[in-house]
Amino acid sequence: MLIVTALGGNALLRRGQALTAENQRENVAIAARSLAPIAMEHRLVVGHGNGPQVGLLALQGAAYGKVETYPFDVLGAQTEGMIGYMIEQELGNLLPLERPLATLLTMVEVDPDDPAFGNPTKFVGPIYPKEEADRLGAEKGWVFKADGDSWRRVVASPVPRRIFELRPIRWLLDQNTVVIAAGGGGIPTMYEAGERPGGRRRLVGVECVIDKDLATELLARELGADLLAILTDVDAVYVDWGTPNQRAIRSASPEALAALSFPAGSMGPKVEAACRFAKATGKRACIGALKDLADIIAGRAGTTVSAEENGIRYAEVQGATS
């Protein structure tokens, strides 16, 4: 099978951890232990988040006053290379030496008229206490929103429209390469209005962040993937999450799952991406914990979204790990 995975931020940095290279490498090594057995049996594309990394680079850049902080498209490219390097190295330590791996910087087109630009919602960077968030907002013009008991910066998150590097990704997969692509949702780009001499349009970067689950879903759909696996630190999709009545969803049709409401900053995009893929392709999309990847693929864990399902089926055993 061709399996496309979307690694959540927990694969690189667990909540409350310092964003050091050592911590990230340790977490990537843990992720690689779940990914490597799958790569041995299937063709594999790995997508990943980059919110904390982009936020840190932006904060470091803002502290250096001699030049303007680099825009988010450039920071996204930087983090794609950094994180891809770590994933390549740790996977390569587990796979046979002859198995090729490649990280591809991936540009993704967005619509300049996307309404997301008027309502920033995408969390980036580390968490802050309210007082620190207020200070940074006043100094830098950043927008902050609550993330649990803390506060994080938010930027616009437009819907991905097109992935530019599909042809080289397909070629690499034909060579049995494990491909790391569309990291952090890809590098956000758009075409400027109007044509240039010769009838060509000019592609430029955009100050925003594309949701990695939606970008990975688009990539999986365009590649004709057999399975989309959205991996996080929760073992399934839950209704009434965090209450005594919480229930894990074992399987659902895309229509039934899309009718439920989930938080926009966490499970919402994952559910939306899974429903899009299952509805558009007739194939399975799964959401669950990275450590359960093999069981998720086999249908024994996580939440499976499939057009073959009728309604929603809940897991018999309750409880979650987070």
Beta strands, then each sheet from edge to edge (+ up, - down):
strand 1: 2-7
strand 2: 43-48
strand 3: 101-104
strand 4: 107-110
strand 5: 122-128
strand 6: 143-147
strand 7: 150-155
strand 8: 160-163
strand 9: 178-181
strand 10: 187-191
strand 11: 203-205
strand 12: 227-232
strand 13: 237-239
strand 14: 247-252
strand 15: 284-289
strand 16: 303-305
strand 17: 312-314
sheet 1: 3+ 9+ 2+ 1+ 12+ 15+ 16- 14- 13+
sheet 2: 3+ 9+ 2+ 1+ 12+ 15+ 16- 14- 17+
sheet 3: 8+ 4- 10- 11+
sheet 4: 5+ 7- 6+
end
